């Protein structure tokens, strides 16, 4: 009996083996319902059987070897059944390793059961086993793909809900601390309330970054509220806050020509605060930090933040704007206490949402400069346009390029 004939005649026996294996790997705190244990196993087995029985060209086999089914053929049913199965296994609480183990057990049990029938050798046996393995691999690949996609979506949704639910109590803490500070004149009490307020503000910034990160990774552009504004006014406010938070540090602002335009003031305040915060945190304490606004061009305003200090390692620059990138390198030492590694990523997403571009250069001789180019008339539907990165100047300078964000 050829392999595909054996599978067709023993589907129930194969499903019993599948169910038995699933029961052994099932989460211990969940009931092992036979229907859930089998899930879409029967559809997967029947799709594998149908795929094996179907003619296959050399081109179709090449596509399948690359993990792609042949469009318009029976093999597409492998993708449907296995994709649904992967999503269902997330809901059942299985891990991705357990999903892979299901397919490994399915493959092994079918071949073992078939071999146990002692079939007479056939010239087509090698081709049959090859087709069978291709079908199982294709099904497994799509199960893993749907499993990881659903798991990623669930994690992002959790982060969004967490960030949303934290905002109200943080606002209440900050408001109560403000009112108590204004009503109590005791110096010690005022100092404690100031600490509460600053801590609540720090957590609020983290929550905002978390929500923005979740929005952007769900494929939704960060929302903007575009209005006419003066970028110098926003940056002066950020500079004042930076000076208050970093007494003794020299933080300067230089404004050249008209720097008005149509932007989202709140979002650009986030950009300026993030860039300035990085510069003051990682720059040399004895050196000044300079925020420059250049409005000489008619259609573009350029904002740059410069500091002196240890340069960013060239190996770290390609991922400097990526979210949550940490490692045991010099980059790790640059992270601010309490930071979750989203500041530069959020800044980039805001700039790109305005239709602008952002880049970072760093060298021992010239220091580190973050440069933002903003069109004067940004539109809320600017989308994911990416301008060219400013070029590094000076020998030994290294530039962090702008990379597309995976959506």
C-alpha positions as CSV (number, residue, x, y, z in Angstrom):
1,X,0.0,0.0,0.0
2,X,1.4,3.4,-1.0
3,X,1.8,6.0,1.6
4,X,-1.1,8.3,0.5
5,X,-3.4,5.2,0.3
6,X,-2.4,4.2,3.8
7,X,-3.2,7.7,5.1
8,X,-6.6,7.7,3.5
9,X,-7.5,4.4,5.0
10,X,-6.3,5.1,8.5
11,X,-7.3,8.8,9.2
12,X,-9.1,7.9,12.4
13,X,-6.2,5.8,13.7
14,X,-3.9,8.8,12.9
15,X,-6.2,11.2,14.8
16,X,-6.2,8.9,17.8
17,X,-2.4,9.1,17.9
18,X,-2.6,12.9,17.5
19,X,-5.1,13.2,20.3
20,X,-3.0,11.0,22.6
21,X,0.1,13.1,22.0
22,X,-1.8,16.4,22.5
23,X,-3.1,15.1,25.8
24,X,0.4,14.4,27.1
25,X,1.6,17.9,26.2
26,X,-1.6,19.8,27.2
27,X,-1.3,22.5,29.9
28,X,-1.8,20.7,33.2
29,X,-4.3,23.3,34.5
30,X,-6.6,23.1,31.5
31,X,-9.3,20.5,30.8
32,X,-8.3,18.1,28.0
33,X,-11.4,18.2,25.9
34,X,-11.1,15.6,23.0
35,X,-12.6,18.0,20.5
36,X,-10.0,20.7,21.4
37,X,-7.2,18.2,21.5
38,X,-7.9,17.2,17.9
39,X,-8.8,20.7,16.9
40,X,-8.2,21.0,13.1
41,X,-6.1,17.8,12.9
42,X,-8.6,16.0,10.6
43,X,-8.6,18.9,8.2
44,X,-4.8,19.1,8.3
45,X,-4.5,15.3,7.6
46,X,-7.0,15.4,4.8
47,X,-5.3,18.5,3.3
48,X,-2.0,16.7,3.4
49,X,-3.6,13.6,1.7
50,X,-5.2,15.7,-1.0
51,X,-2.0,17.5,-1.7
52,X,-0.1,14.3,-2.1
53,X,-2.6,12.9,-4.5
54,X,-2.5,16.0,-6.7
55,X,-0.1,16.4,-9.6
56,X,2.8,18.7,-9.0
57,X,5.0,20.5,-11.5
58,X,8.7,21.2,-10.9
59,X,7.9,24.9,-10.4
60,X,5.2,24.1,-7.8
61,X,7.6,21.9,-6.0
62,X,10.2,24.6,-6.0
63,X,7.6,27.1,-4.5
64,X,6.7,24.6,-1.8
65,X,10.4,24.1,-0.9
66,X,10.5,27.8,-0.2
67,X,7.5,27.5,2.2
68,X,4.9,28.8,-0.3
69,X,2.0,26.7,-1.6
70,X,1.1,26.7,-5.2
71,X,-1.7,29.3,-5.7
72,X,-5.0,28.0,-6.9
73,X,-4.2,24.4,-6.1
74,X,-5.3,21.9,-3.4
75,X,-2.2,22.6,-1.4
76,X,-3.6,26.0,-0.4
77,X,-5.9,24.1,2.0
78,X,-2.9,23.2,4.0
79,X,-2.4,26.9,4.6
80,X,-6.0,27.5,5.7
81,X,-6.3,24.5,8.1
82,X,-2.9,25.0,9.7
83,X,-3.2,28.8,10.0
84,X,-6.5,28.3,11.9
85,X,-4.9,25.6,14.0
86,X,-2.0,27.9,15.0
87,X,-4.4,30.6,16.2
88,X,-6.5,28.1,18.1
89,X,-3.4,26.7,19.9
90,X,-2.6,30.2,21.2
91,X,-6.1,30.3,22.8
92,X,-5.5,26.9,24.3
93,X,-2.4,28.0,26.0
94,X,0.2,25.9,24.1
95,X,3.7,27.2,23.4
96,X,5.2,27.3,20.0
97,X,7.5,24.4,20.9
98,X,4.4,22.3,21.7
99,X,2.8,23.2,18.3
100,X,6.0,22.1,16.5
101,X,6.0,18.9,18.6
102,X,2.5,18.2,17.4
103,X,3.6,18.2,13.8
104,X,6.7,16.3,14.5
105,X,4.7,13.6,16.3
106,X,2.2,13.6,13.3
107,X,5.0,13.0,10.9
108,X,6.6,10.3,12.9
109,X,3.4,8.4,13.8
110,X,2.2,8.3,10.2
111,X,5.5,6.9,8.9
112,X,5.8,4.5,11.8
113,X,2.2,3.2,11.4
114,X,2.7,2.8,7.6
115,X,6.1,1.1,8.1
116,X,4.4,-1.3,10.6
117,X,2.2,-2.6,7.8
118,X,5.3,-3.9,6.0
119,X,4.4,-2.5,2.6
120,X,5.9,-4.1,-0.4
121,X,8.7,-1.9,-1.8
122,X,7.5,0.5,-4.6
123,X,9.4,2.6,-7.0
124,X,7.3,5.6,-5.9
125,X,8.0,5.3,-2.2
126,X,10.8,7.9,-2.1
127,X,8.7,10.4,-4.1
128,X,5.7,9.7,-1.8
129,X,7.7,10.3,1.4
130,X,9.2,13.5,-0.2
131,X,5.7,14.8,-1.0
132,X,4.5,13.9,2.4
133,X,7.3,15.7,4.1
134,X,6.8,18.8,1.9
135,X,3.2,18.9,2.8
136,X,3.8,18.5,6.6
137,X,6.5,21.2,6.4
138,X,4.2,23.6,4.6
139,X,1.5,23.1,7.1
140,X,3.8,23.5,10.0
141,X,5.3,26.7,8.6
142,X,1.8,28.3,8.3
143,X,0.8,27.1,11.7
144,X,3.9,28.7,13.2
145,X,3.2,31.9,11.3
146,X,-0.3,32.3,12.5
147,X,0.6,31.3,16.0
148,X,3.3,33.9,16.3
149,X,1.2,36.6,14.7
150,X,-1.7,36.0,17.1
151,X,0.7,35.9,20.1
152,X,2.3,39.2,18.9
153,X,-1.1,40.8,18.5
154,X,-2.2,39.7,22.0
155,X,1.0,41.1,23.6
156,X,0.5,44.4,21.8
157,X,-3.1,44.6,22.9
158,X,-2.0,43.8,26.5
159,X,0.5,46.7,26.4
160,X,-2.2,49.0,25.0
161,X,-4.7,48.1,27.7
162,X,-2.0,48.4,30.4
163,X,-0.9,51.8,29.2
164,X,-4.5,53.0,29.0
165,X,-5.5,51.8,32.4
166,X,-2.4,53.3,34.1
167,X,-3.0,56.8,32.8
168,X,-6.0,57.7,35.1
169,X,-4.5,56.7,38.4
170,X,-1.2,58.5,37.5
171,X,-3.2,61.6,36.6
172,X,-5.0,61.4,40.0
173,X,-1.7,61.0,41.9
174,X,-0.2,64.0,40.1
175,X,-3.2,66.2,40.7
176,X,-3.5,65.3,44.4
177,X,0.2,65.9,45.0
178,X,-0.1,69.3,43.3
179,X,-3.1,70.3,45.4
180,X,-1.4,69.1,48.6
181,X,1.8,70.9,47.8
182,X,-0.1,74.1,47.2
183,X,-2.0,73.8,50.5
184,X,0.8,72.8,52.8
185,X,3.7,75.1,53.3
186,X,6.0,72.8,55.2
187,X,9.3,72.4,53.5
188,X,9.7,68.7,54.2
189,X,6.1,68.0,53.1
190,X,6.6,70.0,49.9
191,X,9.8,68.1,49.1
192,X,8.1,64.8,49.5
193,X,5.2,65.9,47.3
194,X,7.6,67.2,44.7
195,X,9.1,63.7,44.6
196,X,5.7,62.2,44.1
197,X,4.9,64.6,41.3
198,X,8.2,64.0,39.5
199,X,7.9,60.2,39.9
200,X,4.3,60.3,38.6
201,X,5.5,62.4,35.6
202,X,8.3,59.9,34.8
203,X,5.9,57.0,34.9
204,X,3.4,59.0,32.8
205,X,6.1,59.5,30.1
206,X,6.8,55.8,30.1
207,X,3.1,55.0,29.7
208,X,2.8,57.5,26.8
209,X,5.8,55.9,25.1
210,X,4.3,52.5,25.6
211,X,1.0,53.5,24.1
212,X,2.7,55.2,21.1
213,X,4.9,52.1,20.6
214,X,1.8,49.9,20.6
215,X,0.0,52.1,18.1
216,X,2.9,52.2,15.7
217,X,3.6,48.4,15.8
218,X,-0.1,47.7,15.2
219,X,0.4,49.3,11.8
220,X,-1.4,52.5,12.8
221,X,0.3,55.9,12.2
222,X,0.8,57.9,15.4
223,X,-2.1,60.4,15.4
224,X,-1.3,64.0,14.9
225,X,-3.2,67.3,15.5
226,X,-1.8,69.7,12.9
227,X,-2.0,73.4,13.7
228,X,0.1,76.6,12.9
229,X,2.8,76.9,15.6
230,X,6.2,78.4,16.4
231,X,8.7,75.6,17.0
232,X,10.9,78.0,19.0
233,X,8.3,78.5,21.7
234,X,7.9,74.7,22.2
235,X,11.7,74.2,22.3
236,X,12.2,77.1,24.8
237,X,9.7,75.4,27.1
238,X,11.6,72.1,26.8
239,X,14.9,73.9,27.4
240,X,13.5,75.5,30.6
241,X,12.5,72.1,31.9
242,X,15.8,70.6,31.1
243,X,17.7,73.3,32.9
244,X,15.5,72.8,36.0
245,X,16.0,69.1,35.9
246,X,19.8,69.4,35.3
247,X,21.1,72.2,37.5
248,X,24.6,73.2,36.6
249,X,24.4,71.9,33.0
250,X,24.7,74.5,30.2
251,X,21.8,74.0,27.8
252,X,21.5,76.5,25.0
253,X,19.1,77.2,22.2
254,X,20.0,78.9,18.9
255,X,17.2,80.0,16.5
256,X,18.1,81.1,13.0
257,X,15.4,82.8,11.0
258,X,11.7,81.9,11.0
259,X,10.8,78.5,12.4
260,X,7.1,78.6,12.2
261,X,5.0,75.9,10.4
262,X,2.1,73.6,10.6
263,X,2.8,70.7,13.0
264,X,1.6,68.9,16.1
265,X,3.0,71.0,19.0
266,X,2.6,68.2,21.6
267,X,4.3,65.6,19.5
268,X,7.2,67.8,18.6
269,X,7.6,68.6,22.2
270,X,8.0,64.9,22.8
271,X,10.7,64.8,20.1
272,X,12.6,67.7,21.5
273,X,12.4,66.4,25.0
274,X,13.6,62.9,24.0
275,X,16.5,64.2,22.0
276,X,17.5,66.8,24.7
277,X,17.1,64.2,27.4
278,X,19.5,61.8,25.7
279,X,22.0,64.6,25.0
280,X,22.1,65.8,28.7
281,X,22.2,62.3,30.0
282,X,25.0,61.0,27.9
283,X,27.0,64.1,27.1
284,X,30.0,65.2,29.0
285,X,28.9,67.0,32.2
286,X,31.4,69.9,31.7
287,X,30.2,70.5,28.1
288,X,27.2,72.4,26.8
289,X,24.2,70.9,25.1
290,X,22.9,72.9,22.1
291,X,19.5,72.8,20.5
292,X,19.5,74.6,17.1
293,X,16.6,75.6,15.0
294,X,17.4,76.4,11.4
295,X,14.6,78.1,9.4
296,X,16.6,79.5,6.4
297,X,15.0,77.1,3.9
298,X,11.6,78.0,2.6
299,X,9.9,74.6,2.9
300,X,11.9,72.9,5.6
301,X,12.8,73.6,9.2
302,X,15.8,71.7,10.7
303,X,16.1,71.0,14.4
304,X,19.4,69.6,15.7
305,X,20.5,68.6,19.2
306,X,24.3,68.4,19.8
307,X,26.4,67.2,22.7
308,X,30.1,66.3,23.3
309,X,31.1,63.1,25.0
310,X,32.0,59.5,24.2
311,X,30.8,58.7,20.7
312,X,28.2,56.1,20.0
313,X,29.9,52.9,18.7
314,X,29.5,52.4,15.0
315,X,28.0,49.0,15.5
316,X,25.2,50.4,17.5
317,X,24.2,53.2,15.1
318,X,22.2,51.0,12.6
319,X,19.7,50.0,15.4
320,X,19.8,53.2,17.5
321,X,16.3,54.1,16.5
322,X,14.9,50.6,16.9
323,X,12.6,49.9,19.8
324,X,13.6,47.9,22.9
325,X,17.1,47.2,21.5
326,X,19.3,46.4,24.4
327,X,22.5,44.3,24.8
328,X,25.7,44.1,26.8
329,X,27.4,46.8,24.8
330,X,28.2,50.4,25.2
331,X,24.6,51.2,24.1
332,X,23.3,49.6,27.3
333,X,25.3,52.0,29.4
334,X,23.6,54.9,27.6
335,X,20.1,54.0,28.7
336,X,18.5,56.3,31.3
337,X,17.4,54.8,34.6
338,X,13.7,53.8,34.2
339,X,13.9,53.9,30.4
340,X,12.4,51.1,28.4
341,X,14.3,52.0,25.3
342,X,11.5,53.7,23.3
343,X,12.5,57.4,23.3
344,X,14.4,57.5,20.0
345,X,12.0,55.1,18.4
346,X,9.0,57.3,19.3
347,X,10.8,60.4,18.2
348,X,11.4,58.8,14.8
349,X,7.8,57.7,14.4
350,X,6.6,61.2,15.2
351,X,9.0,62.8,12.7
352,X,8.0,60.3,10.0
353,X,4.3,60.9,10.7
354,X,5.0,64.6,9.9
355,X,6.6,63.5,6.6
356,X,10.1,64.4,7.9
357,X,13.4,62.6,8.4
358,X,15.6,62.0,11.4
359,X,19.3,60.9,11.6
360,X,22.1,60.7,14.1
361,X,25.8,61.3,13.6
362,X,28.5,60.6,16.2
363,X,32.3,60.9,16.3
364,X,35.0,61.6,18.9
365,X,36.0,64.9,17.3
366,X,32.6,66.3,16.4
367,X,30.4,64.9,19.2
368,X,26.9,63.5,18.7
369,X,24.2,65.3,16.8
370,X,20.6,64.2,16.2
371,X,19.1,66.0,13.2
372,X,15.4,66.4,12.4
373,X,14.1,67.8,9.1
374,X,10.5,68.9,9.1
375,X,8.4,70.1,6.2
376,X,6.8,73.4,7.1
377,X,3.4,72.2,6.1
378,X,3.0,68.8,7.6
379,X,-0.2,66.9,7.0
380,X,-1.9,64.4,9.3
381,X,-1.9,61.8,6.5
382,X,1.9,62.2,5.9
383,X,2.1,58.4,6.4
384,X,5.4,56.6,6.4
385,X,7.4,58.8,4.0
386,X,11.1,58.8,4.7
387,X,13.5,61.5,3.6
388,X,17.2,61.1,3.1
389,X,19.4,61.0,6.2
390,X,21.7,63.9,6.7
391,X,25.2,63.0,5.8
392,X,27.9,62.8,8.5
393,X,30.5,65.4,8.3
394,X,34.1,65.1,9.5
395,X,36.5,62.3,9.5
396,X,35.6,59.4,11.7
397,X,31.9,60.3,11.9
398,X,29.3,57.6,11.8
399,X,25.7,58.0,10.8
400,X,22.6,56.1,12.0
401,X,20.6,55.6,8.8
402,X,16.8,55.6,8.7
403,X,15.4,52.1,8.3
404,X,11.8,51.2,7.4
405,X,9.7,50.1,10.4
406,X,8.2,46.6,10.2
407,X,4.5,47.0,10.2
